Amino acid sequence: MSLIELENITKIYASDGIETPVLKGVSFKIEKGEFVSIMGPSGSGKSTILHIMGFLDRPTDGLYRFNGKTMDEMSDVDLARIRNKEIGFVFQMFFLLPRTTVLENVKLPLLYSEVPEKNWQKLAEEAVKAVGLEHRMYHDASKLSGGEKQRVAIARALVNKPKVIFADEPTGNLDSKSGGVVMDILEKLNDEDKITIVLITHESETAEYAERIIKIKDGEVDSDRIVENRRKIGDGYHK
Amino acid sequence: MAFKAIGINRSRSTLTILGIVIGIAAIIAVMSIGKITESMIYNQIQSLGSGIIFVEPGSHSFDASSMFARRINEKDLEALKNPEKVHFVKYIAPVSIYSGKVTYGGSNKTYTILGTSGDAMDMFDYNVDYGRMFTDDDVKSGTQVALLGSNVKEYLFGMGDPIGEKIKIKDTNFKVIGYYNDRAQKGMLDLNKTVVIPYTAVNRYLKGTDTFEQLAVKSESDSTVGATAEDIRYTLRETHDIDDPSKDDFSVATPDDFMKQIGSVMAIVTILLTSVAAISLVVGGIGIMNIMLVSVSERTREIGLRKALGATPGDISNQFLFESIILTILGGIIGILFGVGLSYVAMLIINKLSTASEASFVVPPNAILIGFGVSAFVGIVFGLYPARSAAKKHPIEALRYE
């Protein structure tokens, strides 16, 4: 059983009576423990695929199965629960709460989980350590550098020990050095903790951290290939 | 989290809850000023002496016929004095009022002349401070003797001793046998500006009738007041030949009746004023709703993020509802404090203006409960719509919101 299965997924946005098809029948599978990049030019529909895979949006048609469970059968509350428990998100814009410490930001998903409150501190500290920010634990998150902010976001994605992390252009707002650090962390999480990583990017250099690249074009899968010269931790990314 | 969100926009939050503060303060003030006034009136009635029943001519309906209603006369008094007919009577004092010129030497002035009996002295604490009281014999025979209130004594005699002197009321001479120190006013009558003489003398020499403005009856105890009042009604119906109680040409009022009447008037006034205050709560609530809607739209991305991280629509709705309830309860607490302060000031003013009796400071505990309850309720009612609209936001659209 694959962790993620998309079967003929379509998505049509309708506004003011005009229907815009964004996805025109996308099918692929991602196995547990894989590191996959989804590439494509802007407007190709790659973000929409990520939103559907991340249970943030529902497809117009087609079948999406996650860890054996079909999305069709889930209520909005079920979707919220599965996002909380099984999925971590890392966004291009970081989306940290301002005037709030690093640790409090990382604790946020725990607020909506069934994890007892007495464990929150320990889990959040572990997650912050995993991204190497233990010296920033009680800093105001909005005062950190971009790279550090993204590492806080990764720690927040990690805190509920998800099966998969969806990273939507995680290096898009970072200089190449901090981008490299972020990618190194994601790769390490995949390599050592066996967390499935799905990366959305339009930069081929970033995409090559993955073991497999799915290219999307005009709402369809254009190509799906194994990366031969995969970038490794410390390869540095323009270092 | 909620406290933080409110703290970040401190001045905005303060302005927002002002409506709630004013509304709750007004409600608390109205309720406790009502209670203060009521307790002051109650004290005043109590100061007349507990267990006193007032019998007056005329039913208490204010139509023209009651003006010409049959007077209470000496025959009625005799009937009521019969212990076979009216039980538990401790004192019974007729009150015959006349207003007339009192002359001594070259000076004269118009004073209230109170005609009554020795019973009144005990009932209303009208015992003289100097000289002697008039006796039952004085009353029976209508002796021309007089007791002077402190103002009367001072005006007519200055520092001199009035006892034994003769004063003239209307055209009749009365011998002064006693006088009073300054007394605090009780009820309608200011004893300081009154000359007290036997009721028989008032009726015979001044009014030329055998009727009274009022009979004051004191029952043996508070628990017998009702029975005595009922006996009085029954006896007067007999002497007045009345079969139908609805045609009574007299009224019998107990302190309880007064309190009930005052209580019901105060309740109506309080309800009216409270509803006016409630309007400001509605206005305050709309302010809360407005600011919560602004807050929801400002924090659209935060809502999107929280949803992405697993917040259910219920979680989001609760978060905003909680914030608006915190706001209104905060307003409620400040309002309660203001309201209590306001009623304290009101009490001080009432006590300054009124010489009669001291108002005591009361804040009804249910007013505070109502203050809390209402402010939480306003928070829920006016927070619900913003909270629902926050909960309904689509996570993707919320995250993309600029």
Interface residues (C-beta under 8 A of the other chain):
Chain A: H51 G54 L56 D57 D76 V77 A80 R81 R83 N84 K85 F89 F91 F95 L97 R99 T100 L108 P109 L111 Y112 S113 R156 N160
Chain B: K4 I8 R301 E302 G304 L305 R306 K307 A308 L309 G310 A311 T312 P313 G314 D315 H394 P395 I396 L399
